[in-house]
Amino acid sequence: MKPKTFDTIVIGTGPAGEGAAMKLCKSGQKVAVVEAHDQVGGGCTHWGTIPSKALRHSIQMLADYRRNPLFHHTRNQVDIEFPDLLKAADAIIDAQVRTRYRYYQRNRVEVIFGHARFLDEHHIQVPRSDGVAQTFAADHFVIATGSRPYHPPDVDFTHPRILDSDSVLRLGLTPRSITIYGAGVIGCEYASIFTNLDVKVNLVDSRDRLLSHLDDEITDALSYHLNQQGVVIRHNETYATVEPGDDGVILSCQSGKKFKTDLLLWANGRTGNTADLGLETLGLTPNRRGQLDVNSSYQTALPHIYAAGDVAGPPALASAGYDQGRFVGGHIADGACDWSLIQEVPTGIYTVPEISSVGRTERELTTAQVPYEVAHANFRTLARAQITGHTVGMLKILFHRESLAILGIHCFGEQASEIVHIGQAIMSQSGEGNNLRYFVNTTFNYPTMAEAYRVAALNGLNRLF
């Protein structure tokens, strides 16, 4: 049977795959997407960004309820279990799937369900539900298969007491205690979720501080507030063995420390989904983390085959993946792209409270010997924060002492992932447009959290004059 032919086939329907497919179909190409699971959306929608952030939102609502004096007489009568939070997240996931599937239908992108495997440089094979394999051909391919939790071979992930960030979303109970191994973004977010369900949490970090790629002052604040919420944090620990049993699981570290809890959540690393794609027939070899090497245009060693999103390596963010997909789509359709991806990608971490940042840290500026100053606004002084009760947190702006150009924005507190974008917009301006004085000379709505920029800018200028 003659294979069905497309201009481009995109493998994966997460943010990178969707971004590429939408850009390509808008450019007039005949496009198909292949999804290995039975619903579109990829890991971002089903196991990563959306469910974890939905859980976090529910936890924040619960914390707000307990803190609000209007409900002090009923605060101890509310008993929320982890499966209840998962049900709330399911509704959001379903809505996202319906929305994304409509995108493909509306733009006449064919959706093919099944696991794609390359037969050669221009053909893939996808088995149907009836077991019959179909062959498809294309001039270009985009590999956007995402990533999955890394599983070290000596840890038994088939045991019900050992979870990863995928399987935790199937947890049918609220444990009394949990050890989280890995204090990156995923580990810190789940530590916030579980401790706010009154679960005893051990957060075991293989590094010397939480989220070491972020500004030290911000991560120090996160460590303090996680401790205040009851999380026990242990730094510079490397696991030696994991021993599950009928009454719990023991994580033994090389230092000699042992942590015994009801469950272990492994949150230490991810690996690209490149297994069984037939890449060996193309001469493409993923690295040890299952990621594909790409050039600045996201082309692999075969120029007509691209890789984008988590499978192409850092920063492995849904937001960046979508932009990479759009960039790839433009490059395929036009042979080049008339815009470039931003270098300063904002980071959003949905702990309680939130963290978000864009630009350089104090550590980086000090190492580079850049003359900078710090501007602060503490949320406890803002009327909007006092009204909402979210007074924990701060906005921190790093700026050049001479030009007043903004060099970094770091925010800790409620709505941090929203607030950061105001600074990002000014920071991205060229020349005199990027200037701390913008925030002093601009009128902000009052009361708002955005007002923190005016407060911080005045604080920073007062340090100079």
Secondary structure, DSSP 8 states (H G I E B T S, - for coil): ---EEEEEEEE--SHHHHHHHHHHHHTT--EEEEESSSSSSHHHHHTSHHHHHHHHHHHHHHHHHHH-GGGTTTGGG----HHHHHHHHHHHHHHHHHHHHHHHHHTT-EEEES--EEEETTEEEEE-TTS-EEEEEEEEEEE---EEE---TTS-TTSTTEE-TTGGGG--S--SEEEEE--SHHHHHHHHHHHTTT-EEEEE-SSSSTTTTS-HHHHHHHHHHHHHTT-EEE-S--EEEEEEETTEEEEEETTS-EEEESEEEE-S-EEES-TTS-GGGGT----TTS-----TT-B-SSTTEEE-GGGG-TT--HHHHHHHHHHHHHHHHHSS-SS---SS--EEE-SSS-EEEEE--HHHHHHTT--EEEEEEEGGG-HHHHHHT---EEEEEEEETTT--EEEEEEEETTHHHHHHHHHHHHTS-GGGS-THHHHHS---SS-STTHHHHHHHHHHHHH-
